[in-house]
Amino acid sequence: RGGDGRFEDAARFLEQLFLDGLKPKG
């Protein structure tokens, strides 16, 4: 789908970081 791949990867990466931040680290 065009050159949106890079943006999608970044969004997924940020989302993963966000979800990891919500989890208690142990």
WOZI-V974363 format. One record per backbone hydrogen bond with DSSP energy under -1.0 kcal/mol. CO is the residue of the C=O (numbers start at 1). NH is the residue of the N-H. E is the energy in kcal/mol with one decimal. If there is no record, write none. Layout:
co->{CO CO}
nh->{NH NH}
e->{E E}
//
This chain:
co->{4 5 6 7 8 9 10 11 12 13 14 15 16 17 18 19}
nh->{8 9 10 11 12 13 14 15 16 17 18 19 20 21 22 23}
e->{-2.7 -2.5 -2.2 -2.8 -2.6 -2.4 -2.8 -2.5 -2.3 -2.3 -2.6 -2.7 -2.7 -2.1 -1.4 -1.1}
//
